[in-house]
Amino acid sequence: MSKFRIYLTLLLLIFTITSCDRVIDPFEKNIGTYSVYGSLDIDDKQHAIRVKNVSVPFLADSSIGYDGLKVYFQYPDNKSIQLQDTIINFNGNYTYNYLLKDQLQPATEYSLKLIFDEDQETYSTISTPGITIPDSIPERLNSCYQVVRIFFENVKNPEFINADVGVIYQGQMQWAKIGRVDKIDYVSDTNRMEVRLSVTNLLVDLFPPPPEATVGIPPRFWLPTVNCNELDQFTMFFRYIHFGKEWKDFRGTEFLDLDFLDSGDIQNGVGFIGAIRQGEFSFDFELD
């Protein structure tokens, strides 16, 4: 996806949000000033926090609207550091990136402060997710139709998990979001998210059947267009993102796709900042 197309997508997202009077982040309460956005992975050692003056016309000169703006990152122990800016040019639309060179801690609350117009201040909270413990039971399947429990420990609601399943097929790695047959969801009264699927169910996410083959058939009994015995390797791979609680309003939306977050372009949408943690795991299976 090009940077220009991503920017247009984000303009559509903010239009939808503001038209519904939905406040995503405290920055949005200061209409006509600054919007801040970013996805901070707690395993990274450097983070880019992007700031945009929403009162400045599109494609305006880079120096307009940022004189006197100061951005501070604040730690739980009240330590505060001022972030330095770098100017990023997205097809003539200028955005200021403020770099934080530090690795964040899990299950910790940070904050961001902007000072502008000499005495105006605004804040946003960034809550990092805890350390997720993914696992599967059983650890190795003896059938493509045997159901496996895939679960993630230490996910405190409203934190949540999105996950992709991957296989190696015809010499290439294939990935797809888990969700066609069943979705990852909370186990009642626990800090665990879980889904129960077979290898065949997971392959439906990767190689879905044509619509006419699913009419009147529950998703649990759908058959993929590629069978498990056609794979290059009898291993199911998983990659996941553990989202901090600020992301709760985005759960279940297309804006949280792994490829979108990893694009390196504008992330999350204008007026929102949140923390994530990513991970991977796998399990093997045998043929019937």
Buried (B, 14 or more C-beta within 10 A) or exposed (E): EEBEEBBEBBEEBBEEBBEEEEEBBBBBEBEEBBBBBBBBBBEBEEBBBBBBBBEBEEEBEBEEBBEEBEBBBBBEEEEEEEBEBEEBEBEEBBBBBBEBEBEBEBBBBBBBBBBBEEEEEBEBBBBBBBEBEBEBEEEEBEBBEBBBEBBBBBBBEBBBBBBBBBBBBEEEEBBBBBBBBBEBEBEEEEBBBBBBBBBBBBBBBBBBBEEEEBEEEEEBEBBBEBBBEEBEEBEBBBBBBBBBBBBEBBEEEEBBBBEBBBBEBBBBBBBBBBBBBBBEBEBEBEEE
